Amino acid sequence: MRGVVSTALEPFLAEANKTISEAKKNGVPFTPEAVRQGINALAVYLPQGPALDFVADRVLCASGRDIAVRVYCPTVDEPLPVVIHYHGGGHMCGSVELYDPICRKVSALGHCIVIAVEYRLAPEHPYPAGIDDCEYVLAHYLDCLAGLNHNGAIYIMGDSGGGAICTTLSMRSQSDSQLKIDKQILIYPSVDYCGEHESLRENGSGFLLERSKIDWYFEQYFQGFSDVKAASPLHGKITAALPDTLIFTAGCDPLRDEGIAYAEALREAGCQVQHHQFDDMIHAYMLLDSMVSEQCDQTYQMIAEFIQR
């Protein structure tokens, strides 16, 4: 069923849909530069995050490449759980800098250390380069924590494409003892690259994230890789060994149904799952905090409770 959007988002969507319509009419193609500028423009809707005791940019040296991370900690005086954050952006855009306010809020409210990962992006670095970076940080996260106290609990968190990364790493963790994950936090995750869910048709236009852009994202991401079903966590190995999961979906999101299907698959496998849907929200609502602060605050509160539980 096509979603009914919050009135708080209607003026923003009207302007966005006008821009999208004009671009289609004039035959303006998608480009990496344009989509990156588009998501970065959403920064104006993100209030500045809270001050923390410790924020530092660090680098992990992987084989032949450096992986930049930003580490957040609300207090250096006590051992805290660690949350590794993988930003969204369709595997093509987004950054640690854009998501800085979100990571600060998660660290402060969840009373946890957050490690935000600047993984490689398509089309310059197609699948699975970004996942390889994220997996390396997960396997070597202790190297990021010099001078900080931690309690041994390790969680992962991501929205949209970042959710795809989380669920891929969780899937791999079932057979790789190097990948320890106690919990995963997923916000409107992309978990199925096959494009068969009804919400893609129902909500694929008019709600900011367009079906045509999703298809284009995946074309850039999967250059030279044809078995997208094998890359889809929803179609992968799902057992009770997967971590406890908190998942958020949005009623007006093209990705809504695959997120719901993933939550149901985890439950059927015997995993602990907490699922919440904001029926009148759109994809990327967490980047629109100043417009929908009530829903964002509720999301942060549930994340904090899940981390602290």
N, C-alpha and C positions, 0 to 999 in steps of 0.2 A: 504493500500500500504506500503510495506517494506521501511523503511527510508533509506536515503543516508547520511552517517555520515560526519561530518566535517573532513577535512584532518588533522586538528590539533590534533584530537583524534586517528588517525589511528595507530601510533606507540604504544600508550598506549593500545589500544584494541587488537592489534596483540599479545602483550605480555600477556595480560589478557586471551585471548582466548587460547593461547598455554598452560597456566597453567591450565585452566578449562579442556581442552582436555586431558591433561596428568592425571589429577585427575580422570576423568571419565574412562579413559582406565585402570587405576590401581585400580578402585573400591574404591576410597577414599570417605568415607561418609561425609556428612555435620555434623558438630558438633557446638554447641553454641560457644565454645572457638575459633574455626577456623573462623567462620563468624565474630565474634567480632574482632579478630585480623585483618581480611581482611579490615573491614571498618575503623578501627583505623589507618591502614597503609596509608589511603588516606590523613591523616593529613599533609603529606609532600607536598601536592599540595595546601594547604591553607596558603596564606601569613598571617603573624601576623596581627591581627586586630588593629585598632587605639586605642591610649590611651584615656581614658575617665576620667571625674572628679570623678566618683564614680563607683566602682565595689566591690561587697561584696557577700560572700556566707552566706545564711541564711537558716533557717529551719522552716517549718510549722509543727505543731503538730496536726495530724489528729487522729482519734479514733484508738488507739493502734499502731500507726506507725508514723514515722517522714518522711517528704518529703523535700528533699534538693532542694534549688533553688539558682540561681545566679542572682543578680540584677545589671543591667547596667544603668548608667545615664550620659548623656553628660554634663549636668550642673545642679547643685542643686539649682540654683537661680531663676528658673521660673517654673510654672506649665506646665507639659507635659502630652501627652497621654501615655497610658501604652499598651505595646504589650507583651502578654504572648506567649512564644516560646516553641513549642513541637518538639523536634528533630525527625528526621527520623531514619530508621534502621530496618524496617520490624517487629517492635514490639519486636525485640530480641536483637538489638545492637544499637550503637550510644550512645552519652553521652553529657552532658553539656560541658565537657572539649573539646571534638572533635569539637563542634559547636561554641566554644568561639569566634573565629575570625568572624564568620557570625553574631553572636549576637552583637558584638562590631560594625560592619559595619552598621547594621540596626539601632542601637541606635544613632550612629554618624550622618549618612546620613538622617535618618528619624526624627532626633531631638526628640527622644522619650525615655521613660524608657522601658527597656526590662527585663522581668522576664523569665529566662530559667529554665525549670522544669526537675528534675532528677526523672522521673517516673519509676515505677517497670517494669521489662522486663520479657517476656517469655524466656524459658519454665519454669523457676523457679516460675514465677508469671503469669499464663495464663489469658486470657480474663475473666473478664473485669478489672483486677487489675490496669493496667496502666491507663486506662480511668478514673477509680475512683480517682486515684491520681490527674490526670489533671483536673478533674471536681472540686475537693476540692480546688485546687489552684485558679481556676477561681472564685469560690464562695467566697474565702477568700483572694483574692490578696492584699487587703488593708493592711493585716497583714504583708506583705513583704516590705512595703514602708516607714517604720519609718525613719524620717529625710529627706524625699524627697517630692517634690511638684508634684502634679498631677492635671490634669484638669477634671477628671471624665470620659474621653473617654477611652474605653477598647476594644482592638483589640486582636485577636488571630492569630497565624501564625504557619505553619508547612509544612514540606516537606515529601513526601512519606507516611510512617506510621504516621508521625506527622500530615500530611494532613488528614488522616483517623480520627485521634483524634479530630482535629478541626471541621470537618464536622459532626462528631458524637455529639460533644458538641453543635454545632449550631442547629442540629436537636432537641436535648433535650431542648434547650433554648426556643423553640416555646411553650412549656407547663410548663416550670419551671422558675418562675420569679426571682429566685436566680441567674440564669445564664444570666447575662447581657453581650451581645456581640454587639458592634457597627459595626465592620468590621472583615472579615476573609481574610487571605492571604495564598494561597495554592500553593505549588510548587510541580509539578508532583505528585499530591495526589493519594493515594490508597482509592477509594471510593466504590469499588464493589468486594466482596470476592467470587463471584460466578464463575469467570473465563470464561466468555463467549464472551469477546470482541475480535474482529478480530486482534487488534494490539498485543495481547498475542501470537497469532500464527505467525504473520508477523515479530515481533521484539523479539520473545522469545528466540533467541540464537544469539550470536555474538556481543551483545551490552552491555556487563558487567552484567546486571541484567537478569539472565536466568529464563525461565519459571519453570524449575525444582526446582530452589531455592525458587521462589515465593510460589510454592505449599508446599515446606517443611516448609517455614516460617509459613504459615497458619496452618499447622498440629501442630506445636509447640504452636502456639498462641491459637488455639481453642480446646484445650484438653477438652474432655467431653462436648463440645458445638456443636450441629449439625446444628442449624438453622442459617447458615452464611448469608443467605439473609436478615434475620431480623437485623443482625449486620451491614449491608451494607448501608451507608448513601444514596447511589444512589437509593436504593429501599425503603427508608424511607419516612417520611412525609416531603414534600417540598412545602412550601407556601411562600407568599410574606412577611411573618414575619421573614424570614431568613435574616442575616446581609448582607450588601453590601460586594461583594466578588471580589477579584483579584485572578486570577488563571493562572498559567503557566503550559504549557505542552511541551513535547519534542517529536519531530517527530520520533526519533529512540528508543522510550521507549515502553516496553510492556504495560505500564499503560496509554498510550496516549489516547486511545479511551474512557476509563471510565472518564478521566478528562474532555474531550470534552463533553461527554454525561451529566456530572454533570453541566457544564456551561450552556448547552442548557436547562436542566431541570429548573435551576434557572431562566433563562430568561422567559421561558414559564409560570412560577409561578408569574412573575411580579417583580422579584428581580433585583437590580442593579448589573450588572456583567461586569467586564473587563477581557477579556481572551487574552493571548498572547502565541503563539507557536513558539518555536525555532526549525525549521524543521530539522536542522542537529545536534541537541544535543541529548544526551543520558540521561537515568535516572541517577540521582545523579551528574549532571554536576556542581552544585554549590559547590560540594566538590572537584572539579578539577579546581579550579580558576586559578592556574598558567598556565594551558594549554589553557583555553578558557576564558581569562580575559575580552575580549570584551563583550561576551554574559553575563557573570556574572555581569559586570559593568552595562549593560543595565537593567538586572533584579533588581539590587539594586536601580537603579535610579527610575524605575517604582514603586518599593515598597515604596521608600521615598516619591514620589509624591502622592501615594495613602494614605499613613499615614497622610501627611500634608494637604491633600485636605479637 
